[in-house]
Amino acid sequence: MDRADTAGLVLPPALHGYPTLCKLIWLYVQSAPGELRVETLVQALGVSFPKATTALRHMITTGAIVAVQPRAGRTPGQYRVAQGAELGTIRPYEVRQRRSPITST
């Protein structure tokens, strides 16, 4: 994607607190809605398969990306970004703590 291709891409304010990978996936889907394979994200964004899968799943769960037709087995899903009134329903990003915090003894 060159600079001319990205001229119309705009990140909604609801995503400003999201991690960079989530924002990149949203912009990727905005620029090319429709069929999407995680392998395509891995190649385009240079990230690992698990990270791309987790970020895409998170964006779908929060409502930032809409599954027009969910993935079925090996058949890729059809996706688009949230639009219009849907942008107001995007949940804010919440940091999930995986490990218990370190406490002093």
N, C-alpha and C positions, 0 to 999 in steps of 0.2 A: 504494500500500500504506500503510495507516495503522498506528498503534501496535498496535491490537488484532490486525491481520493478522500482525505480526511477533513476537508473543509466543512462539510455539512454535519460532522459528528459532534454532538453536544452531550456532555455528561449532566444528567439531572442533579439538582442540589441534594436530593435524597440519598445519592450515592457518594457524596463527598467524604463521608467518614469510613467508607469501605476500604478494604485492602486493595493495593494496586492491581493484583491479579484479577480480582472481581471486577474492577473497573475496566480492565483490558478486555475481559470476556464480554462484558456488556457492550463495549464499543465494537468488538468484533461481530457480535450478533446483530447490532444495529446496522453495520455496514453490509452484512450479508445474511439477512433472515432466510429461514428455510431449513433444509437438511443440515444437520451438524453432527459430526463425529468427534469424540474426545481426541482421537488421534490427530485430527486436523488442528485442534487447539494446541496440542503438544508441539506440532511442527511449526505452526505460525507464531506461537508465543515463546517457544523454547523453554517450556516447563515440564516437569515430570507428569506422567499419567495420573498418579494418585492426587497430586495437587490440582490438576485441571479438573478431574472428576469431582473432587470435594468443592471446589469453587463454583463450578457449574451447578451442582446440586444445591448449594447454598443460595445462589442467585435465583433458582427456581422456587425454593422454599420461601424466600423473603418476598417473592412477587416481582422482582426486578426483571426477570426473564420469564416469559410465558411459554409453556409447552403446548403448542398448537396440536401436535400429535406426539404423545410420549413415545420414547424408545420402546421397542418390542423385540426382545431377544437380540439378534444381531442386526436388526433393522434400525437405522439411526432415527432419532426423533426430529420433529420439525419445530423450530423455535423462533420466537420474535421477542423484541424488548417490550416492556410495559409502555403504554402510550396514553396520552390524555389523562383521564380521571384515574387510570390504573397507577400512574406515577405517585398519586397521593396515598396509595395503600402500601407502598414499599415500606417494610419494617426497617427500623434503624439497625445498623450493624452492632452485634453484641459480641464482645470478646469472650470466648469460652476458655476456661482454665482447665488444662488437662491434668496437671499435677497439683498436689496440695502445696500450699505456700511453705517456704522454708521458715522455720521458727527458731529463734535463738534459745539456747538452753542456759 
